[in-house]
Structure formats: structure tokens, C-alpha cells
Amino acid sequence: MNIAEKSMPSQVLQSQPSTAKAFVSLLRAHAAATRQLNAQLNAEHGLTISDFEVLLRLARAPESRMRRVDLAGELLLTASGMTRLLDGLERAGFVERGGCPEDRRVVYAVLTDEGLAKLREAAVTHFEQVDDLFGGRFDEHELDELAALLSRLGGSEPAECAPPSEDG
């Protein structure tokens, strides 16, 4: 491969419209941030970012339970992907299956006390790591602007990131 062929991808990207450059930058930033935060969360707490997100969503749901299909939709997972994720959390004792008395076909994912405790424990260091990752690169104004810009792509609802406190 000659030098012209090696530099081809960056030349192609440079000739792309701003939309393509922004999209590629978003994908790369997401991959890098996810890889770093996932490794830290896993090393310190034995959880993946997806595990953490499931525990957080369940903690914020009424009665700490959600239909598995709704949870899959919120996490943008297939039914089989959600099953694999929940199977690991169930084995760890963080989530359990719950039935629906009105419709036996409906299955809920229910956060256990152990799952809530694990979420609260992991949230402390995880959000410190998020602060380090983003706070080390952006000032407060840039972070507000970044959040506002990205919210245009995927829902404008405010992100509830912290687990519920022990008193509420």
C-alpha cells in the first residue's frame, strides 16, 4: 500500500460535508468515552455501562419495575439482547423477574434491594469518572452547549442520571 492509499480515508473524510464530519466525530467520541467508562465501571464494580443503565432505569421506574419490552425499547436493544443483559443481572441478584397478574404474557424486570445498593455504590465513582472525562475537556458553558446540541438528536427530556436517594 502506498502513501496515497494510506491517507485516503482522511482525504475522503475531509471532502465530506460538515454533516458527515459531525456524525463521524460523534461516533468516535461515543466509542472512546464508552470504552473508557465501561472499563472503569467494570474494573471497580463488575458492571457494564448497559448494566448500570438498566439498574438506573429500574430505580427510577414506578415500583422499581418495568416491562422487559419497554426496557429494551428505552435502551435500544433487541428482545434477545435485553434477555442476555437481564440474565446476567438476575444471576448477580440485582434484578428479578416479575409477573403481571392481569396478563401472564407480560414479564417485568424488577430491581432488587441488592441491585439498588449496587447502583448507589457504582454511581459514586462512575459519575466522578464522567466528571473527569468531560470536565477535563470542556468548561461549564461548553458542557451546557454540548448537552443542548446533542439533545436535538435524541430526545429533549432531561437526563436523570443519579439513582434515587435512600430517603426518596
Summary of the structure (lengths in Angstrom):
residues: 168
radius of gyration: 19.5
end to end distance: 61.4
largest distance: 66.9
contacts: 418
relative contact order: 0.11
helix: 65%
strand: 8%
